[in-house]
Amino acid sequence: MPRVTFLPANITVDVDTDKMPYSGHGKPMSLLDIALNYGIHLEHACGGNCACTTCHVVVKEGDANLSPMDDDEADRLDMAADLTLRSRLGCQTVVKGDVVVEIPAWNRNYVSEGGGSMNLGDAIPAAKK
């Protein structure tokens, strides 16, 4: 059973690959799919279709336990904010073992300051409109 830790919240989930439903959040068993199934917010403006970079994460540990990056993901990542050599798109990165990933500060700050989810169309809270 793979374990995925999301930083900086330091939330670790044990992923039951036999019981976790695939909910259409990127590829089945992707970091995005796991995060959303376990109630961890990871922005995904395009709905997990590899058409944006809002689910960008930085892999801190466990690179070998992730699916290889395909050309579509690599091309899209070139447009990501704060790109690192360990950057991945959560919607395209399938988990095969234990990993630790960090959600970049620009993504965390947007949500914590009341920005809502761009995927749900409420990027500007009703009170600020």
C-alpha positions as CSV (number, residue, x, y, z in Angstrom):
1,M,0.0,0.0,0.0
2,P,1.7,3.2,-1.2
3,R,2.1,6.1,1.3
4,V,1.9,9.7,-0.1
5,T,2.9,12.7,2.1
6,F,1.8,16.1,1.0
7,L,3.9,19.0,2.3
8,P,3.9,21.5,3.9
9,A,0.7,20.3,5.6
10,N,2.6,17.1,6.4
11,I,-0.5,14.9,5.7
12,T,0.3,11.3,4.9
13,V,-2.2,9.0,3.4
14,D,-2.1,5.2,3.0
15,V,-3.5,4.6,-0.5
16,D,-5.5,1.5,-0.8
17,T,-5.2,0.9,-4.6
18,D,-7.8,-1.8,-4.5
19,K,-10.5,0.3,-2.9
20,M,-9.8,3.9,-3.9
21,P,-12.3,5.0,-6.6
22,Y,-11.1,6.7,-9.7
23,S,-12.9,10.0,-9.8
24,G,-11.7,11.4,-13.1
25,H,-9.0,13.6,-11.6
26,G,-6.2,13.1,-14.1
27,K,-4.8,9.7,-14.6
28,P,-6.1,6.9,-12.3
29,M,-4.0,6.8,-9.1
30,S,-2.3,10.1,-10.0
31,L,-1.2,12.4,-7.3
32,L,-4.2,14.7,-8.1
33,D,-6.6,11.7,-7.9
34,I,-5.2,10.6,-4.6
35,A,-5.2,14.2,-3.1
36,L,-8.8,14.8,-4.0
37,N,-10.0,11.4,-2.9
38,Y,-8.4,12.0,0.5
39,G,-9.7,15.6,0.9
40,I,-6.4,17.4,0.2
41,H,-6.8,20.5,-2.0
42,L,-4.6,20.5,-5.1
43,E,-5.7,23.1,-7.7
44,H,-6.6,21.6,-11.1
45,A,-8.1,24.3,-13.3
46,C,-8.3,22.1,-16.4
47,G,-9.9,19.2,-14.5
48,G,-6.8,17.0,-14.7
49,N,-6.5,17.0,-18.5
50,C,-2.8,18.1,-18.8
51,A,-3.9,21.4,-20.2
52,C,-2.6,23.7,-17.5
53,T,0.0,23.7,-14.7
54,T,-2.1,24.4,-11.6
55,C,-1.6,20.9,-10.1
56,H,2.2,21.4,-10.2
57,V,4.0,19.7,-7.3
58,V,7.6,19.2,-6.4
59,V,8.8,15.7,-5.6
60,K,10.9,15.7,-2.4
61,E,11.3,11.9,-2.1
62,G,10.4,8.8,-4.1
63,D,11.0,9.8,-7.7
64,A,11.5,6.1,-8.6
65,N,8.0,5.3,-7.2
66,L,6.3,7.5,-9.8
67,S,5.4,6.9,-13.5
68,P,7.9,8.3,-16.0
69,M,7.1,11.7,-17.4
70,D,5.7,11.6,-20.9
71,D,6.2,14.2,-23.6
72,D,2.8,15.9,-23.0
73,E,3.6,16.5,-19.3
74,A,7.1,17.7,-20.1
75,D,5.9,20.2,-22.7
76,R,3.2,21.5,-20.3
77,L,5.6,21.7,-17.3
78,D,7.8,24.1,-19.3
79,M,5.1,26.7,-18.6
80,A,4.8,26.1,-14.8
81,A,5.6,28.8,-12.3
82,D,8.6,28.0,-10.0
83,L,9.7,25.1,-12.2
84,T,12.3,22.8,-10.7
85,L,14.2,19.7,-11.8
86,R,11.8,17.7,-9.6
87,S,8.6,19.3,-10.7
88,R,5.7,17.1,-11.9
89,L,2.0,17.7,-12.8
90,G,-0.1,16.0,-10.2
91,C,-2.7,14.9,-12.7
92,Q,-0.2,13.0,-14.8
93,T,2.0,11.5,-12.1
94,V,0.9,8.0,-11.2
95,V,1.9,6.7,-7.8
96,K,3.5,3.2,-7.6
97,G,5.1,3.4,-4.1
98,D,5.9,5.8,-1.2
99,V,6.4,9.5,-2.2
100,V,6.7,12.9,-0.6
101,V,5.5,15.9,-2.6
102,E,5.3,19.6,-1.8
103,I,2.5,21.8,-3.1
104,P,4.2,25.1,-4.1
105,A,3.7,28.2,-2.0
106,W,2.0,30.1,-4.9
107,N,-0.8,27.5,-5.0
108,R,-1.2,27.1,-1.3
109,N,-1.3,30.9,-0.7
110,Y,-3.9,31.4,-3.4
111,V,-6.3,29.0,-1.7
112,S,-5.6,30.0,1.9
113,E,-6.3,33.7,1.0
114,G,-9.8,32.9,0.0
115,G,-9.2,32.5,-3.7
116,G,-11.3,29.3,-4.0
117,S,-10.9,26.8,-6.7
118,M,-10.4,28.0,-10.3
119,N,-11.8,24.7,-11.4
120,L,-15.1,25.5,-9.8
121,G,-15.4,29.0,-11.3
122,D,-15.2,30.9,-8.0
123,A,-11.7,32.4,-8.3
124,I,-13.1,35.7,-6.7
125,P,-15.0,35.0,-3.6
126,A,-18.6,36.3,-3.7
127,A,-17.9,38.8,-0.8
128,K,-15.2,40.5,-2.9
129,K,-17.2,40.8,-6.2
